[in-house]
């Protein structure tokens, strides 16, 4: 077996129909591959034409002709508007074979509806409709996803994709709204507890957020550095101290009085709140930082502070009217045990810290947070360059 990189394109139609979560769930649960990168981008006409030509040259007489025609017609801009496409980068052993098996093959002959099983992504999400009078005439074709068949094809494509993505912003702005003043953006983080092993959870969470009707305009895989995590969650530290210090102090007082059969006076109680309670609250904050970055706060060099952590997150930017509140309504309460049924945190969260996802709580928070995680920077192109040259 050979380690390598491969990719899946989620087509503009599939992205627009909010089927992204279902596609991602299949890819994660039916392979052992690592999702190394994710990026929403808008192919231009030159990209669509060149990618189409490469598909046609590989197999001029089989199903790839359909894909080549599709890419040429639907990947590039239409009516002057570019379209959102999702690029997913996978790393592991035999990635092309594994991804192709999950994505599924295209059948260039008529297949009865009852013969379909819904096993692959294309079985579920693609369409290939023939003219009833001419079985060789394709009336409608939507492949849902595209992925290369062989590693040499993948490597060629990935170098081409990297050259296109380098320098591109990570946010796709392809819609002009009638009243831009009503439009908000919000930032969602699918937290590390969803990535400890390949599961359907990230895709299911995206599916749940899709009920808002908001558009995904940015996505990236991110590894928080210790510095980023401290900056991002910095405002939480004082909140924890204010809310938890007295609780920890009270518990300490009760344990000490019970253990030593003494009655602590108010001065001692205040000291417990101020010293022991504050220290416990600080420890809770450190737990959050370690959870998000994989590294506990301590004494580190500047280089170590800025080094990306070992744990993975997915960051998504949603756009639309009332985006902040719509996402938070679906997200649910910070404490999963108090969250409303049907919300993300109620469904997948464990406790106040391991609560599966984060979402900006205001437009101001979004502006602060997107700067910290450098939302306009995506590492997919650099990962490709690093591994393929």
C-alpha positions in Angstrom: 0.0 0.0 0.0 1.2 3.5 -0.8 0.4 6.6 1.2 -0.8 9.5 -0.9 -3.2 12.4 -1.4 -6.4 12.5 -3.3 -9.5 14.7 -3.4 -13.2 15.0 -3.9 -15.0 17.9 -5.5 -18.5 18.4 -4.2 -20.2 20.0 -7.2 -21.8 23.5 -7.2 -25.3 21.9 -7.5 -24.7 19.6 -4.5 -23.3 22.5 -2.4 -26.2 24.8 -3.4 -28.7 22.0 -2.4 -27.1 21.8 1.1 -26.1 18.1 0.6 -22.6 18.8 1.8 -23.1 17.2 5.2 -24.4 14.0 3.8 -21.6 13.7 1.4 -19.0 14.4 4.1 -20.6 11.8 6.4 -20.2 9.1 3.8 -16.6 10.0 3.0 -15.6 10.0 6.7 -17.5 6.9 7.9 -16.6 4.6 4.9 -12.9 5.3 4.7 -10.0 5.4 7.2 -8.5 8.5 5.4 -7.6 11.7 7.2 -9.4 14.8 6.0 -6.4 17.1 5.7 -8.1 20.1 4.0 -11.4 21.6 3.0 -12.0 24.7 1.0 -15.0 26.4 -0.7 -13.8 28.0 -3.9 -15.2 29.4 -7.1 -13.6 28.0 -10.3 -13.2 30.5 -13.1 -13.7 29.7 -16.8 -10.0 28.9 -17.3 -10.0 26.4 -14.4 -13.2 24.7 -15.7 -11.9 24.5 -19.3 -8.5 23.0 -18.3 -10.0 20.5 -15.8 -12.5 19.5 -18.4 -9.8 18.9 -21.0 -7.8 16.8 -18.6 -10.8 14.5 -18.0 -11.5 14.2 -21.6 -7.9 13.3 -22.5 -7.8 10.5 -19.9 -10.7 8.5 -21.3 -12.1 9.9 -24.5 -14.5 7.1 -25.2 -16.1 6.3 -21.8 -18.0 7.9 -18.9 -15.4 10.6 -18.3 -16.7 12.3 -21.4 -19.9 13.0 -19.5 -17.9 14.4 -16.6 -15.7 16.5 -18.9 -18.8 18.0 -20.5 -20.4 18.6 -17.1 -17.3 20.4 -15.7 -17.0 22.6 -18.8 -20.7 23.6 -18.6 -21.3 23.9 -14.8 -18.0 24.4 -12.9 -17.2 27.8 -14.4 -19.2 31.0 -14.0 -22.6 31.3 -15.7 -24.3 34.6 -16.4 -21.2 36.3 -15.0 -21.6 34.6 -11.6 -19.1 32.1 -10.2 -20.3 29.1 -8.4 -19.3 27.6 -5.0 -17.5 24.3 -5.2 -16.2 22.4 -2.2 -12.7 20.9 -2.4 -12.0 18.1 0.1 -8.4 16.9 0.5 -7.7 13.4 1.9 -4.5 11.7 3.0 -3.8 8.1 3.7 -3.2 4.7 2.1 -4.6 4.1 -1.3 -6.8 7.2 -1.2 -7.9 7.1 -4.8 -9.3 3.6 -4.6 -11.1 4.2 -1.3 -12.6 7.5 -2.3 -13.8 6.1 -5.7 -15.5 3.2 -3.9 -17.4 5.6 -1.7 -18.2 8.1 -4.4 -19.4 5.4 -6.8 -19.1 4.9 -10.5 -21.2 6.4 -13.3 -23.4 4.1 -15.3 -23.5 5.2 -18.9 -26.5 2.9 -19.6 -30.1 3.2 -18.5 -30.6 1.7 -15.0 -34.0 1.0 -13.6 -34.9 3.0 -10.5 -35.6 -0.2 -8.5 -32.1 -1.5 -9.3 -30.5 1.4 -7.4 -29.5 0.8 -3.8 -28.3 4.2 -2.5 -25.0 2.6 -1.4 -22.6 5.1 -2.8 -22.7 8.9 -2.8 -23.6 8.9 -6.5 -26.4 6.3 -5.9 -27.9 8.8 -3.4 -27.2 12.2 -4.8 -26.4 12.0 -8.5 -28.8 11.8 -11.5 -28.3 10.4 -15.0 -31.5 10.5 -17.0 -31.8 9.2 -20.5 -34.2 10.0 -23.3 -36.9 7.2 -23.2 -36.8 6.9 -27.0 -33.0 6.9 -27.3 -31.0 5.1 -24.5 -27.8 6.8 -25.8 -29.2 10.3 -25.4 -28.5 11.7 -21.9 -31.2 14.3 -21.0 -29.9 15.3 -17.6 -26.7 14.6 -15.7 -25.5 15.6 -12.2 -22.6 13.6 -10.8 -22.7 15.1 -7.2 -19.0 14.5 -6.7 -15.8 14.1 -8.7 -12.7 12.2 -7.7 -9.8 10.8 -9.6 -9.4 7.1 -10.4 -5.6 6.7 -10.1 -2.8 8.2 -8.0 -1.0 9.7 -11.0 -4.2 11.4 -12.1 -4.7 12.7 -8.5 -1.2 14.0 -8.3 -1.5 15.9 -11.6 -4.9 17.3 -10.6 -3.7 18.3 -7.2 -0.7 20.3 -8.5 -3.1 22.1 -10.9 -5.6 22.7 -8.1 -2.9 24.0 -5.8 -1.7 26.5 -8.4 -5.2 27.8 -8.7 -5.9 28.1 -5.0 -2.6 29.7 -4.1 -3.3 33.3 -3.2 -7.1 32.9 -3.4 -9.2 34.2 -0.5 -11.0 31.6 1.6 -14.3 33.4 1.4 -16.5 33.1 -1.7 -18.6 36.2 -2.4 -20.7 35.4 -5.4 -24.1 36.8 -4.5 -25.4 40.4 -4.6 -28.2 40.7 -2.1 -31.1 43.1 -2.6 -30.5 44.6 0.9 -26.9 44.0 2.0 -27.5 45.7 5.3 -29.6 42.7 6.4 -26.8 40.2 5.7 -24.6 38.8 8.5 -21.8 36.4 8.7 -21.1 34.0 11.5 -18.3 31.6 12.3 -18.8 28.0 13.4 -16.2 25.7 14.8 -16.8 21.9 14.7 -14.6 21.1 17.7 -12.0 18.4 18.3 -14.3 15.9 20.0 -15.8 15.3 16.6 -12.5 14.3 15.0 -11.1 11.8 17.4 -12.0 9.1 14.9 -13.8 9.1 11.5 -17.5 9.4 12.2 -20.7 10.9 10.7 -20.8 13.6 13.3 -19.2 16.5 11.4 -21.4 15.9 8.4 -24.5 15.5 10.6 -23.7 18.8 12.3 -23.4 20.5 9.0 -26.7 18.9 8.0 -28.4 20.3 11.1 -27.1 23.8 10.4 -28.3 23.6 6.8 -31.9 23.9 8.1 -31.2 27.6 8.6 -31.1 28.2 4.9 -27.8 30.1 5.3 -25.1 29.7 2.7 -21.6 28.3 3.4 -19.1 30.7 2.0 -15.9 29.6 3.7 -14.5 26.4 5.1 -11.1 25.2 6.4 -9.5 22.5 8.5 -7.7 24.3 11.3 -5.3 23.3 14.1 -5.3 25.9 16.8 -1.9 27.0 18.1 -1.7 27.7 21.8 -1.4 31.4 21.1 -4.6 31.4 18.9 -6.5 29.4 21.5 -5.6 31.8 24.3 -6.5 34.8 22.1 -9.8 33.2 20.9 -11.0 32.1 24.4 -9.3 34.9 26.4 -12.7 36.6 27.2 -13.9 33.4 28.7 -11.3 33.3 31.5 -12.7 36.2 33.5 -16.2 34.9 33.0 -15.2 31.6 34.5 -13.6 33.2 37.4 -16.7 35.3 38.1 -19.1 32.4 37.8 -17.1 29.5 39.3 -14.8 30.9 41.9 -17.5 31.1 44.6 -18.8 27.7 43.7 -15.4 26.1 44.1 -14.8 28.0 47.3 -18.1 26.9 48.7 -17.3 23.2 47.9 -13.9 23.5 49.5 -15.4 25.1 52.6 -18.0 22.3 53.0 -15.3 19.6 52.6 -12.9 21.2 55.0 -15.6 21.8 57.7 -16.7 18.2 57.3 -13.2 16.7 57.4 -11.9 18.7 60.3 -15.2 19.4 62.2 -14.6 23.1 62.2 -16.7 26.1 61.3 -14.8 28.5 59.0 -15.4 32.2 59.5 -16.3 34.7 56.7 -12.7 35.8 56.3 -11.6 32.2 55.6 -14.5 31.7 53.3 -13.5 34.8 51.3 -10.0 33.6 51.2 -11.1 30.2 49.8 -13.2 31.9 47.1 -10.4 34.3 46.1 -7.5 31.9 46.2 -8.6 28.3 45.8 -11.8 29.1 43.8 -10.0 31.4 41.4 -7.3 28.7 40.9 -9.9 26.1 40.1 -11.6 28.4 37.6 -8.2 29.0 36.0 -7.7 25.3 35.8 -11.1 25.0 34.0 -9.9 27.7 31.5 -6.7 25.8 30.9 -8.7 22.7 30.2 -10.6 24.5 27.5 -7.3 25.7 25.9 -5.8 22.2 26.0 -9.0 20.8 24.5 -8.9 23.2 21.6 -5.2 23.3 20.9 -3.9 20.0 22.3 -1.4 21.9 24.6 -1.9 23.1 28.1 -0.9 26.7 28.9 2.5 27.0 30.5 6.0 28.4 29.8 6.8 28.0 26.1 9.0 29.7 23.5 7.4 32.1 21.0 7.8 29.4 18.3 6.1 26.8 20.4 3.2 29.1 21.1 2.6 29.7 17.4 3.0 26.1 16.3 -0.3 24.5 15.1 -1.6 22.0 17.6 -2.2 18.3 17.1 -6.0 18.4 17.4 -8.2 19.2 14.5 -11.2 21.5 14.0 -13.3 22.5 11.0 -14.2 26.2 10.7 -17.2 27.2 8.6 -18.5 30.7 7.7 -22.2 31.1 7.1 -23.8 34.0 5.5 -27.4 35.3 5.2 -30.1 37.3 7.0 -29.9 37.0 10.8 -27.1 34.5 10.5 -25.8 34.8 14.0 -29.1 34.1 15.8 -30.2 31.4 13.3 -27.0 29.4 13.9 -27.1 29.8 17.6 -30.7 28.6 17.7 -29.7 25.4 16.0 -26.5 25.1 18.1 -28.3 25.1 21.5 -27.3 26.0 25.0 -23.7 26.0 26.1 -24.6 23.2 28.6 -25.8 20.2 26.4 -27.9 18.9 29.3 -30.0 22.1 29.2 -30.1 22.5 25.4 -33.4 22.1 23.6 -34.1 18.8 21.9 -33.1 18.8 18.2 -30.2 21.2 18.7 -26.6 20.3 17.8 -25.3 20.4 21.4 -28.2 18.4 22.8 -27.6 15.8 20.1 -23.8 15.6 20.3 -22.5 17.5 23.2 -21.1 15.9 26.4 -20.7 18.8 28.9 -20.1 22.5 29.0 -16.5 22.2 27.6 -16.9 19.2 25.3 -20.0 20.7 23.7 -19.2 19.8 20.1 -19.4 23.2 18.3 -18.9 26.9 18.8 -20.7 29.7 17.0 -20.1 33.5 17.2 -22.6 35.2 19.6 -22.6 38.5 17.8 -21.5 40.3 14.7 -18.7 41.9 16.8 -17.6 38.4 18.0 -17.5 37.2 14.4 -15.2 40.0 13.4 -12.8 39.3 16.3 -12.8 35.5 15.8 -12.3 35.4 12.1 -9.2 37.5 12.5 -7.7 35.1 15.1 -8.3 32.0 13.0 -7.2 33.8 9.8 -10.3 32.8 8.0 -9.1 34.2 4.7 -6.1 31.9 4.8 -6.4 28.2 3.9 -3.6 25.7 4.0 -4.8 23.2 1.4 -2.5 24.5 -1.4 0.5 24.5 1.0 -0.3 20.9 2.1 -0.3 19.8 -1.5 2.9 21.6 -2.3 4.6 20.2 0.8 3.7 16.6 0.0 3.8 16.6 -3.8 6.3 19.3 -4.5 
